[in-house]
Amino acid sequence: MKLLRDIVLRTVPVVEPERSLADVLAMIAEESLQTVVIVGDGMYMGVFTPDDRDSGRIPAGVDRANLAVGSYANGLRFVGSPSMSVADARELIVKHNLRAMPVVAGRIYKGVVTPEDLM
């Protein structure tokens, strides 16, 4: 059985939770996977995607350069572990229509996989 540890992981921008929301919004606009990973103190904290941008949690009319992305990152996203089977990861990605799924060992971020990587 093939596991996620056997897959070459992709990279996406990684930022500290204090990074400005304006910076991260610019990053997702330029990033092909539209995913930015939040890592603080070396530990995975979550991701920020267009779904988070459009969630309604960001106050309207506020200068996004003055907001830290960590407050708006989604830590409850689906993540894979290196020991997860490729089949299980593919099922999770398809079921939840994910562009990219972070792979995390313990709390250490390793990279992301996409549906195409698992075909």
Buried (B, 14 or more C-beta within 10 A) or exposed (E): EEBBBEBEBBEBBEBEBEBBBBBBBEBBEEBEBBBBBBBBEEEBBBBBBEBBBEEEEBEEEEEBEEBBBBEBBBEEBEBBBBEBBBEBBBEBBEEEEBBBBBBBBEEEBBBBBBBEBBE
